[in-house]
Amino acid sequence: MVKRSVLEKLSDKDLLRYITEDTRSVPEAIEMAFDILKKRGYFFSELEIVQISQLIESKKKEELDYNALNTWDIDEDTKKATVSFYSQRAIWYFSILFGLFTGAILLAINLFTLSKKKEAVMTLLFGFGYTIALILVYKEFKDYFDQSRFTGILLYGIGAAVLQFGFWDQYLKGIKYKKRSIIVPLVICLIVLSLIILRLIMFIR
């Protein structure tokens, strides 16, 4: 979020950087910088005004194109959000890297935040149930899975996709949210993973 009060403290030279063609600033920041300079009496030729207007429109179009492609985290909005969620992208990566049940836990926490207890419990049941089912399938077809690791990744991906396009889209779609830090769940997962690896090493010895 761009604050006008911050831009107003900048010098003309710094503000001009916001309206150059190679700027990486968001359209809102470019518009504010342009408006502040005009109010300070900075002279712009007609050609410069047209170029800056075209730059702003171009940046707005880039944002629209990005949002059209970025179907994940589309509802993230720090300006309008009143709740904090673990993002869709975070849930996806946790599901793939640490097991589907971890992604289900993060999604369930989001639902508990909105007091959607029934939906949260259903999400947890799916996460744990799917994980148990995968374990049973792996035991039954162990030789096949050992030869084709891609199949295991594919099955995890299917479960993660159900969390994203099934549970999230059904229960949380359209709700504006701020991204919640993943540091705590990441540390917990890494500690648990380290303990499991340590236990395996001790068992082998």
KACORSUL-V963265 format. One record per residue. N is the residue number from 1. RES is the residue in one letter. BURIAL is + if it has 9 or more other C-alpha atoms within 8 Angstrom, else -. Layout:
n=N res=RES burial=BURIAL
n=N res=RES burial=BURIAL
This chain:
n=1 res=M burial=-
n=2 res=V burial=-
n=3 res=K burial=-
n=4 res=R burial=-
n=5 res=S burial=-
n=6 res=V burial=-
n=7 res=L burial=+
n=8 res=E burial=-
n=9 res=K burial=-
n=10 res=L burial=-
n=11 res=S burial=-
n=12 res=D burial=-
n=13 res=K burial=-
n=14 res=D burial=-
n=15 res=L burial=+
n=16 res=L burial=+
n=17 res=R burial=-
n=18 res=Y burial=+
n=19 res=I burial=+
n=20 res=T burial=-
n=21 res=E burial=-
n=22 res=D burial=-
n=23 res=T burial=-
n=24 res=R burial=-
n=25 res=S burial=-
n=26 res=V burial=-
n=27 res=P burial=+
n=28 res=E burial=-
n=29 res=A burial=+
n=30 res=I burial=+
n=31 res=E burial=+
n=32 res=M burial=+
n=33 res=A burial=+
n=34 res=F burial=+
n=35 res=D burial=-
n=36 res=I burial=+
n=37 res=L burial=+
n=38 res=K burial=+
n=39 res=K burial=-
n=40 res=R burial=-
n=41 res=G burial=-
n=42 res=Y burial=-
n=43 res=F burial=-
n=44 res=F burial=-
n=45 res=S burial=-
n=46 res=E burial=-
n=47 res=L burial=-
n=48 res=E burial=-
n=49 res=I burial=+
n=50 res=V burial=-
n=51 res=Q burial=-
n=52 res=I burial=+
n=53 res=S burial=-
n=54 res=Q burial=-
n=55 res=L burial=+
n=56 res=I burial=+
n=57 res=E burial=+
n=58 res=S burial=-
n=59 res=K burial=+
n=60 res=K burial=+
n=61 res=K burial=-
n=62 res=E burial=-
n=63 res=E burial=-
n=64 res=L burial=-
n=65 res=D burial=-
n=66 res=Y burial=-
n=67 res=N burial=+
n=68 res=A burial=-
n=69 res=L burial=-
n=70 res=N burial=-
n=71 res=T burial=-
n=72 res=W burial=-
n=73 res=D burial=+
n=74 res=I burial=-
n=75 res=D burial=+
n=76 res=E burial=+
n=77 res=D burial=+
n=78 res=T burial=-
n=79 res=K burial=-
n=80 res=K burial=-
n=81 res=A burial=+
n=82 res=T burial=-
n=83 res=V burial=-
n=84 res=S burial=+
n=85 res=F burial=+
n=86 res=Y burial=+
n=87 res=S burial=+
n=88 res=Q burial=+
n=89 res=R burial=-
n=90 res=A burial=+
n=91 res=I burial=+
n=92 res=W burial=+
n=93 res=Y burial=+
n=94 res=F burial=+
n=95 res=S burial=+
n=96 res=I burial=+
n=97 res=L burial=-
n=98 res=F burial=-
n=99 res=G burial=+
n=100 res=L burial=+
n=101 res=F burial=+
n=102 res=T burial=+
n=103 res=G burial=+
n=104 res=A burial=+
n=105 res=I burial=+
n=106 res=L burial=+
n=107 res=L burial=+
n=108 res=A burial=+
n=109 res=I burial=+
n=110 res=N burial=+
n=111 res=L burial=+
n=112 res=F burial=+
n=113 res=T burial=-
n=114 res=L burial=-
n=115 res=S burial=-
n=116 res=K burial=+
n=117 res=K burial=-
n=118 res=K burial=-
n=119 res=E burial=+
n=120 res=A burial=+
n=121 res=V burial=+
n=122 res=M burial=-
n=123 res=T burial=+
n=124 res=L burial=+
n=125 res=L burial=-
n=126 res=F burial=+
n=127 res=G burial=+
n=128 res=F burial=+
n=129 res=G burial=-
n=130 res=Y burial=+
n=131 res=T burial=+
n=132 res=I burial=-
n=133 res=A burial=-
n=134 res=L burial=+
n=135 res=I burial=-
n=136 res=L burial=-
n=137 res=V burial=+
n=138 res=Y burial=+
n=139 res=K burial=-
n=140 res=E burial=-
n=141 res=F burial=-
n=142 res=K burial=+
n=143 res=D burial=-
n=144 res=Y burial=-
n=145 res=F burial=+
n=146 res=D burial=-
n=147 res=Q burial=-
n=148 res=S burial=-
n=149 res=R burial=-
n=150 res=F burial=-
n=151 res=T burial=-
n=152 res=G burial=+
n=153 res=I burial=+
n=154 res=L burial=-
n=155 res=L burial=+
n=156 res=Y burial=+
n=157 res=G burial=+
n=158 res=I burial=-
n=159 res=G burial=+
n=160 res=A burial=+
n=161 res=A burial=+
n=162 res=V burial=+
n=163 res=L burial=+
n=164 res=Q burial=+
n=165 res=F burial=+
n=166 res=G burial=+
n=167 res=F burial=+
n=168 res=W burial=+
n=169 res=D burial=+
n=170 res=Q burial=-
n=171 res=Y burial=-
n=172 res=L burial=+
n=173 res=K burial=-
n=174 res=G burial=-
n=175 res=I burial=-
n=176 res=K burial=+
n=177 res=Y burial=+
n=178 res=K burial=+
n=179 res=K burial=+
n=180 res=R burial=-
n=181 res=S burial=-
n=182 res=I burial=-
n=183 res=I burial=-
n=184 res=V burial=-
n=185 res=P burial=-
n=186 res=L burial=-
n=187 res=V burial=-
n=188 res=I burial=-
n=189 res=C burial=+
n=190 res=L burial=-
n=191 res=I burial=-
n=192 res=V burial=-
n=193 res=L burial=-
n=194 res=S burial=-
n=195 res=L burial=-
n=196 res=I burial=-
n=197 res=I burial=-
n=198 res=L burial=-
n=199 res=R burial=-
n=200 res=L burial=-
n=201 res=I burial=-
n=202 res=M burial=-
n=203 res=F burial=-
n=204 res=I burial=-
n=205 res=R burial=-
